């Protein structure tokens, strides 16, 4: 079992959230993940550039949507097929039945290095821009003096 909270020696382990093959994975160094088949040979290193968040010793760095300059390097351990999924289509009262199967082609990746953006640590987020509060900046509505409406009964 992997303890994501604490690394050996009591330091907080650096981790990242990456998006690949339509899914998001929380990874740290040494983890193994199963993703859709990547076009690389076994033993080659692939670079995952779609990093959504990088966290480490300091505050996390969250991207919009991706952290620019951050990357995760992973090594292809094996290519394999996933579990077989049975697809059975049936239409009642029409004698129509079809049974097919599917096995997804997968790659097993071992996470190597997590690279934060150049010259920045995981806690060097730029400060967020302040949003103008109501009534400050932007277009203001002109207020009208309230006048009572005259009602007449005839």
N, C-alpha and C positions, 0 to 999 in steps of 0.2 A: 504494500500500500504506500502510495506517495503522499507525504505530508507537504502540502503546498505552502504552508505558513512559514516554516522555518527551514533554512538550509543547514548543512553541517557547520558546526562551529557557532551556531546561534545567530548567524546573519540572516536577514530576510532575503529569500530567494527572488531573483529577478524572473518575472514571467511576462507573457504577452498574450494578447487575444488576436488570433489571425483568422481571416476569412479565406477559405479555399473550398472549391467544389460545392458552393452553395450552402456551406455550413460554417459555424464559428467554433474555434477550438481554443481552450485556455492551455497554453503550453509553457513549460520551463525546460531548461537544459536537461537532456537525457530522456525525456518523455518519448513514447512511441504513439503515433496516431495512424488511423486508417482513413485514407482519403480516396476519392475517385482516381482512376489510373492516370499517372503523370507520364508525359513523354520523355522519360529518362531511363537509362539502364540501371541495373542493380549496382550499387556502390557509388553512383554519381551523386553530386551535391546539387540540390535545387534551392532556389532562393524564393521565399514567400514574401512578396512586397506589400501585400494588402494587410497591414498591421493596423488593427483598430485601437489598441491600447497597449502601452508599455508601462510596467510598474516595477519598482525595485526598492531601494533603500528609502527613497523620499516619496513624495506624492506621485500618483500615477499621471501619465501623459496620455490624454485622450485625444484622438484625431477627429477631424470633421470632414468626411467620414474616416479617412485614413491618416495616420501619423506620417507626415512627409519625411523621407530620409530613413525611416526605420525599416528593418528587415529581419527575417528569421531564416537562418540557414539550416537545412535538413538534408539528411542522407537517405537515399532509397535503400531500404533493407530487403524488401521482397515485393514481388507482384503476385497477386492471387485473386481468386474469385470469391465472392461473398456467398452467403447462404442462398439456397435455391428458394425462389418465391413462386408459388403455384398461382396461376391466373385461370379462373374458371368462369366462362361466360355461359349464361343459360337463359333461354327464352321459353317461358311456359307455354304449353299447348301448341308449339310449333316444331317440335322435335329438333330443336337447334341447341347444340351443346358444343363448346370448344374448350379444351384444356391445354394450356401452354405453360411453360416455365421460363424463368429468367434468373440468371446469376450475374450480379453486378461485378465489373472488373475493378479491383481495388489495388492500391499501393500502400505499403506500410512504410512510414517515414520515422526516422529517429531524429529528434530535434538536437541540433548542434549549438550554434551560437545565436544569441538574441542581440541584435545590434540596434541600440537606440540611435536617434539622429546624430549626425556628426557634431561634435563640440558641445553636446548637451547631455546631461544625465536625465534619468527618468523623472526627476522632480523639477526640471527647469521649464515649467509651462509658462508661456507668456500670459500676463494678466489679462483677464477677459475685459472686453470693452464695456464700459458702463452703458446701460440702456437708458435713454432719457425717461425720466419719471413723468407722470401725468402733469401736464401744465408746463413742463420745461422743454424748450426747443420744439422744433416741428411747427406745424400749423396750429394756431389757436382759434377756438371758436369765439366769435364776438358775442358778448352777452347783450341781450336786449332788456330794456327796462320792462318790468312786468306791469301791464296795464289791465285793469279789470274790464271785462267785456260788458258792454251795455246790453241789458236784456229789456225788452219792452213788451208789455202785455197789452193787447188791444182788445 
